[in-house]
Structures are given as structure tokens and as C-alpha cells.
Amino acid sequence: MIRILALLFGLAVTATALAQTPAPISPPPAASTPQSQPAAAVPVVMYATAWCPYCAKARAYFKQTNTAYVEHDIEKSADAHAEFRRLGGRGVPLILVGNEKLSGFSELAFESAYARAERAQ
């Protein structure tokens, strides 16, 4: 539990510092919904649906931890759905953390992937 709190504190400090010098993020497809939060050191992209409870859990977590992300609704955008399929998506959410792909949402799995992606940069 202490490790998770330390990781969350580290993410919050990093996000705050990076908010002052935003990292460039490639523009999302026209049908995607960018979230208005500070830029993150690691790009986070979520392929989701409006009705998915795990997608809602991920959104709430990202908001609570002030994690910047881009969301693509695979039911509203043919381009997002095609990309979701190209990535091997079979269920939502499909979350990209840097170059790592997560199927479903778990706080611990996301935090671990985010920490690995930060170290790789």
C-alpha cells in the first residue's frame, strides 16, 4: 500500500511539473474526445465505450490522479474501431500506456505500466 501511495505521489508530482512544459501529443482522430487535463510524461490512450463499467472506472481513476489521456469511443468512430481491432482489441477498455497495451482496467496494472513507461523514456 505504501508503494502505491508513493507511486501515486510521484505521478502527481511529475504531472504537476510537466503541466508547466507540456509534452507534444499527436492529434487524435477527428471522432475522439481529448480530455482537458495536464499533459503527461507518458501518453495514455483508451479505447472505450460509453456503457462499459470498467471504462468508467478508468475515467474516474484518471480524473482522481490527474492523469492526462485521450479517449476513443469505438462505437462512435469507425476509425477508432478499426484501430482498436488492429491493436488486437476484443474487449474494452483497451488502454495504451506508452508502447504497452493493457486489456481491461486495474489500478495496479496501470500504475506498473505507467512506471515502466516513465523509466523507458
N, C-alpha and C positions, 0 to 999 in steps of 0.2 A: 504494500500500500504506500509506503514511504517512497519507493522508486517511482510509482505512478504519479504521486504528488510532485516529486522533484522533476519528473519529465514534463508534467503539465506546466509547472512554474517556468521551466526552461523554454517551453514552447511559447508561453505568454510573453516572456522577456524578449525572445527572438522576434516574435510577431510585432511587438511594440517597436523594437529597434528598426526592423525592416519597413515598418509603415512610414518611416521618415524618408527612406530611399526605396521606393517600390521596384521590385524586380520586373523585368518585362515579361508579359504573359501574352502568348499568341492569341489573337482574337478568336472567340468561339464561333461555331456556325451560326447563321442568322436566327435559327429557331431556338437557340439555347438561352438560358437565363443566367447571366452573370450575377453573382452575389456581391453586394456593396459592402465589402469588408476589407481590412488592410491586406496588402499583398503578403504572401508567404514566401519563405525561402524555398520551399518545395511546392511545385504545382500539384494541386489536388483537383481531380475531375471526377464527378459522379454521374453515372448513367442511372436514371431512376424513373419512377412513375409517381403520379400524384397520390395513388391509393396505397402504396406499399408502406407497411408499418416500420420496416427496417430502414427504409429511406427516410422516413420521418424521424426515426431515432438518430440517424446520421446527421440530418439537418440540425436537430436540436443540439447534438454534441458539437458540431462545427460552430454554431452560434454561441454556445456556452463557453467554448475555448477560444473564440475569436479566430477560428481557422478560415482563411480565405479559400474559396473553392469555386469551381464552375460546375453548374448542373445542366445536364442534357436530359430532357424528358423524351424517352424512347417511344412514347405513344403519340406525341405531338409533332415529332420531327422525323421524317423519313431518313434524313442524313444521320441523325443521332442513332436511329435504329440500325442503320447499315453499319455504322462504326461499332456499335455495341456487338453486333453479330461478328464483325471482322475480328474483334478482340476476344471472341470465344464466349461471349456472354450468353448465359442460359437462364439467369435469374437476376433480380435486382435487389439491392443496388450492386452495381459493378463500380468499384472505386479505383482510380489510378492515383497512386502516390508516387510522384516522380515517374520512374520506369517500372514500378511494381504494381501488380494487379491484385486487388482483393475482391473476392466474391462474397457478398453479404456484408454485414457490419458488426464489428466487435471493437469496443474501445481499445482493448489491449492490443489486438492485431493492428489496428490503425496506428496507435502510438508507436508500436515497434517498427512498423513500416516507415513511418514518418522519421523516426530517429535514424534508421538505416539510410534513408534518402538524404538526410541532412549530412551525415558523415561522408556519404559518397560525393557530395558537392565540393 
